[in-house]
Amino acid sequence: MKSELKEVSPTTREIHIEIDAETVKAAYGKAVAKYAKRAVVPGFRKGFAPADVVKLRYKDEIRSDVLQAVIPAKVTDAIREHDISPLTEPHLHLENPETVAVNGSEPLSVHIHVEVMPDVPTPNYKGVEVTRRVRPVEDKEIEDLINERLTREAALIPVEGRASDLGDTVVVDLEGKFDDQPDEDPITADDLEVVLGSETIETAFTDNLVGVREDEEKEFTVTYPETFSSAALAGKTVHYKAKVKSVGRSEVPELNDDWAKSLDEGYESLAELRSRLRADVEKMALADADARLRNDAIAKVIEENKFEVPKVLIENQARNLLNNFAHDLQNRGIDPSKVQKDFIELAYANMRTQAERDVRGAILLDKIAEAENVSVDEAEVNEEIGKLAEYYRVSPEEIRGSLEKQGGIDNIRNNLKTRKSIEAVIAAAKIADGEWIDEAAMLAAANEKAEASSDGDEKPKKKKAPKKKAAKEA
């Protein structure tokens, strides 16, 4: 066998293989003998048909057997000879496939293409300039958290001597039947709390449950909008029967030192509650700033170190992102098969862009790990397993057993290695502290400005009427 390696691109190799005629002839002879033994040809006893007849009658089968017998082994030999590590199965094609001879009268020529990892030099990752921006914590944020806590601890006090009104909470057992499926099993909900007038419920519930009393039964119909958050109800009309179990009004505790002291966290006063809440929120804001700092640093490393990324790795990661997207849709009650094809194609195109960045980043971090001699020992893996066990409230042995079944130990080791590599980038970075920039607010303002500009282009502003004329018309 002769083979010649050609570098088509940094991620693609082509190998031209010439399989000698003797090897092909030997495989051809074995294939002919195999079919001759079991050939059933009219006019001849089984296994005694002339070789020329067998070759003609089983031409396609013999050709397939010869190619299967000689090509895979020679491809493997060629890959080993040139010390190549393919990322996926080789793509191969024959020269002149329609006229190729498999009887050993001439050598067999094959071309194979394989994708390989590119030869990436040590990245330029030291001295990356990034800015840490910590979100300031406003007093209103702390007060909102306290009010949220107050609301959670609100007590439902039964109302007496009157029917339900806006702001009341009506507790009902609910049974509903779809208008277009009256014979189907009804949807039911027991002890459903409906806050009358709340923006989180359909107006029809408030309209029909205002003025009810305990033990009263009420029937009403709700037609849900096409854009309703639940896919099962969107655009549907449902006939409901509601059994009123109680009518009450939510009363929140009084905001004072006594309430703060009553909490399980052991606060001595309302001032201490505010102080500790602020400390917790500021700690989270700092952690968020550090996370964005790491993301910005890695983004700059990716931007400054260009190389060709294997297409197969991009496609694999894009499919992973698309699968995660489909699972997210299902969790939100949306059937992925009913999503418009154009939208899926656009989403996939965006995911391929993200996938390329993901793969490029992973390759660069692996090279940084080499440069920094990053290693992960068993004690670190055990510590990480311990954290998982604490989070899920099970024993470390259970976590380890589950991970070993799914190959998750290597994932933990790789994640720790990646984390260390990122920290190496941050340790070598030039970090400056800057003022907070609310990017979400800036983006919202930009979108609002763009929409206003678009509306202005489509609908020119009308001239104002003269004051006298306006007054006369009024």
N, C-alpha and C positions, 0 to 999 in steps of 0.2 A: 504494500500500500504506500502511495505517495500522498503527502498532504502539504498544503501551502497556506499560511496564515496571512490575512490582510486586515488592517485596521480601517474600517469604514468610517467610524467616528469614535469619539472618546468612550461611547457606551455600546458600540456595535462592532462585532468581529465577524469576518467571513472566512470560512475555511473551504478551500477547494480540495476535494478528496478524489484520488484516482485508485479504484480497486482493481487489482491485477486480474487479467483474463482467467488465469488458472483457478483463482478462488471462486470466480463467478461460474466457471465451467463445472467445478466440483459441486456447487450448490444446485446447479441446473440438473446434473445427473441424478442427485438425490431426489429432487422434486419429481422428475420424470419417472423414476423407479417407484416412488410412492403412489403416484396415480396409476401406473401400469398394473400394480398389484390388485387394485380394487376397481379397475375400469370395467364397465359392462358395455361392450360394443356388439351390436348385432352381427352375427356371423362368426363370432369368436367366443371361446370359453372365457369365463371371468379370469383375468390375470394373464391371458395369452394374446391380447391384441398387439399388433405390431407397434413398435415404438413411434414410428412416424404418425400413425393414426392417433396414438395417445397424445403426442405433442400437439397435434392439430385440434383434437377434440377438447383438450383441457388447457388450451393456450393461455387463457387469462389467469386461471388458477395457478399454473406453473410459474407464470411471470410474477404474480403476487408473492408466491412462496420464496422465490429466489431473492427478490428485493428484501423481503422480511428477514431472510436468513443472513444476508451479507451486510446490509447497510447499517442497522442499529449498532452492531458490534464495532464496525469500523469508525462510525461517528464517535462512539465512546473512546476508542483508542486515539483518535485525532485530538479530541478535547484534552485528554490526559497528556498527550505528546506536547501540546502547546501550553500546558499549565493554565487552562482557562476555567473559571468558575462561573458557569451560566446562571443567570437569575431566573430563567424559566426554560421550558423545553425548547430545544433548537428547532428553527424553521428550516426545512430542507427542500430542495428541488433537484430533479434530474436534468442533465443536459439532454435536449431532444427527447423528452419523455414519450412522445408518440412513436418514435422509431428506434428507441433504445433496444439493443440486443442483449438478451439475458442468457444466451447459450454458451457464453464464454468465447465467442469469436473475436471479441475486442474488450478492452478494459471498460469499466463502468465509472462514469464521472458524476460526482455529486457535489453540490454546493450547500453549505449550511450557514445560517446566520444565527448568532446568539447575542443576547444582551448581557452586558457585564457591568460591574461597578466601575465608575470612572476613577482614574488615578488622581485623587484630590490631594494637593499639597497641604502642608500645615496652614490652617487658616490665619488670616490677619485678624486677631481678636483682641489684642492688647491696646489699651488706650482709647477704647470706644467712648465717645462723649455722649452722656445722657443726663437728663434733668429729672430730679425727684420733685414731684409736685404733690403735696399733701392736702387733701380736702379739709378746709376749716370746718369745725363743728359749731353750728349756730345754736343759740339758746332754744329756738323754736323746735329744732330736731329733738332736743331733750324733753321739752314739754310734750311734744307729740308722742314720744315713747311712754311718758308717764300717763298721758290720757288714754293711750291704747291699753295700758295695764289696768287703768281704772275701768275701762269699758269691759274688759275680759272678766273682771270680778263683779260686774253689775249683777244685782239680784232682780229676779222677775217677781214683782209684787202684784198679786191678783187685784183687779179693779172690782169695785163693788157699786151696785146701784146704777150702773149705766152700761150701754152697749159699747163695742169697740170703736176707737177713733184713731185718727192719724197719729203715728208715733207709738201706738200700742203694739205689743207682740201677741199674735194669735197663734196658739198651738193647735194644729189640726192633724187628723188622719186623712190622707188624701188618696183618692182612687180616680184614675183617668183612663179614658178610652179614646183611641185615635179615630177621627172622623172617617178616614178612608179604610180603617181596619176594625170595624165595630165588633167582630167576632173573635178577635185576638184577646189573649189574656191581658187584663188591665195593668197599667203601671201603678204601683202603690208606694206610698211614703207615710210611715207612722211617726207621730210626734214631730211633725215638721213645724219649725218656728218661722212664722212670716211676720216680718217687721213692716207694718203698714206705712206706705209712703217711701220705703227705702228704694234707692236707685238701683239696687242689685236684683230686684224682682220685677216681673212683668206688671205693668199698670193694671191689667185685668184682675190680678190677685187683690190689689189694694181696693179697686173699685167694688169688688164683690164681697170682700171680707170686712169692710167698714160697716159698722152698725149691727154686727152679730153678737150673740151672747153665748155663754157656756152651754154645751149640750145641743146647740142649734145645728141643723144640717142645711147646707147650701149647695146648690148646683149652678155651675156657670161654665162658659166656654172660653178658651184662650186660643187665639191664632198667633203662632210665633212667627217672627220675621225670618226671611231667608238667611239673614246674617246672624241668627241666634248662635250663641257660643256652643251649644250642644248640637252636634250633627244629627242626633237621633230626633231632636225636636224642631230643628230649623225648617221653616216653611210648613209645619204641620198644624192642624187644628185638633185640639184635645178637649173632650167634654169631661169636666171634673165633678166629683162629689166630695164635699168636704164635711167632715164631722168635727165640730169645734169642741175641743177638750178643755181649753182654758183661755181666758183673756187677761193679760197682765201688762204692766208698764215697767220698763227697765229703769232701775234706780241705781246710780253709781255711788260708790262711797264718797264721803267728803274728803277732799284733798287737804290733809293736814299731817302733823307728826304722828298722831295715833295710828292713822292708816299705814304710814311708812313702817312704823314699829310692828304692825300686825303681819307684815310680809315675812316669808320664810328666810330671807337672806340676812336677817339680823341687823337691819338698819336702825340707828338710834334716833334719826330725825329725817324730815323731808329734805333738809339741806344735804345730809349725807347720801341719801338716795340720788339726788341730782348729781352730786360730786362723783359718785362711783359710776353712775350711768355715763357721765361725760368721759371719764377715764376709759371705760370700755369702748365707747364709740370712737374716741381718739385713737385707741389702740388698733381698732379695725380699719380706721382711715389710713393709719401708717402702714398696716399690712397690705392694704389695697395699693398704696403708693409704691411700696416695694415690689409688688407683683407687676404693676405697670412698668416699673423701672426695668425689671428683668425682661419683660416682653419687648420693650423698646430696644434694649441692648442686643437681644438676639436678632431682632428685626434688622438692626444696623449691620450685624455680622453677616446675615444672609445677603443683605444688599451689597456689601463690599467684597464678597467672595463669590464670584460667578463661576459656574461650571455646568456642564450638561448633565441633566438628571435622567436616569433610565426611564423610558416610557412605561415599562411594566410596573415599576414601583408607584408611579403617579396614578396609573389606572387602578391599581389595588387600593391605594389610599382614597381615591375618589369614590370607589364603590363602598368603602367603609363609611365615608361621610354620608353617602346617599342612603345607605342602610340605616344609619343613625337618624337621618332626617325622616325616613319612612316610619321608624319606631316612634319618633316624637309626634308625628301626625296621628298615629294610631292612639297614642296616650291622650291626645286631645280630642279623641272621638271622630277623627277624620279618616275616611277610607282612602289610602294612597292611590288605589286603582281608579278612583273617581276624580282625581286631580287632573287638570288639563295638561295634555302632553307638552304643550309649548312651555308651560311653567316648569315642568319637570326638567325639560331640556335646558332651560335657562339656569335653573338651580344647579344642574350637573356641570354646566360650563363654569359657573362660579366655583363649584367644588373642585374642579380640576385645577383651577388657579390656586386655591387654598391647599390642595393636595401637593402641588409642586413645592410650595413654600414649606409645608410640613416635612416632606421627604428631604428637601435641601437642608433644612434646619437640623434634622436628625443626623444626616451624614456629617455635617460640620461639627456638631456636638460630639460625635464619635471621634472625629479627628482631634478635637480639643482635648478629649479625655486621654487620647494617646500622648499628646504633647505634655499634658499635666500629670501623666502617670496615675490617673485616677483608678482606684480599685475599690471594691465593695467586699467587706469581710462578712463572715457568718453572723457576727454579733450585731452588725447593722441590720441585716435581714431579720434577725430575731426581734430586734427592737421595733421594726416596722410591723411585723406580725403581731407583736404585743399591742401596738396602737390600734390595729384593726380589730383585735379581740376585744379591747376595751370599748371601742366604738359600737360594735355589734353585740356587746355584752355576752360573749361566749368565751370559751377557753382558748388559749393560743394553740393548743393541740388540735382543736376542731378547725380553726382557721387554716393551720398548716396542712391538715389532711385534705381539706377542700381545695386548697391551692395546688397541692401536688397532683390531684386528680385532673385538674384543668391546665396544668403547666404554668400556673400563676407565680411560682417561686422565681422563675427567670424574669417574669414581668416586673416583679418587685426589685430584683437586682438591677435590671435595666433602668427602671425609673430612678433608683437611687444614684446610679451612674450618671444619668442625664442631669439630675438635680445638682450633683457635685460639679459637673462640667459648666452648668449655668453659673454657679457660684464662683467658679474660677474666672469666668468672663467678667462678672460684677467686681470681683476683687481686683482685677487689672484695669477696670474702667475709670474714666475721669467723670466723677459725679458732681453735679452742681445742684444746689437747691433753688427752686424757682417758685413763683407765685402760682396759685391754683388756677387752672383754666377749666371751666365747665364746658367740656366738648359737646355734651349732649344738648345743653342749652344753645350753644353756638350753632349746632347742626339744625335744631328745630327752628331757630331764628332765620337761618339761611333758606330752609325749605319754605317757611312762611313768606319770606321776601320773594322767592322764586315764583310761588303760587300767585302772589299779588301782582307781580310783573306780568305773568302769563295772562291773568284775568284782565289786566290793563290793556294788553295787546289785542285780546279777543273782543273786549267790550269797551270801546272808547268812552271816556267819561262824558256825561251830558253836561251841557252848560247850565249854570244856575239861572233861574228865572229872575228878572229884575224884581227888586223889593216891592215896588208898587203893584206889579202884576200879581205877585205871590200873595200880597195882602188882600187884593181884590178877590182872588180865587178862594182864599180861606174864608 
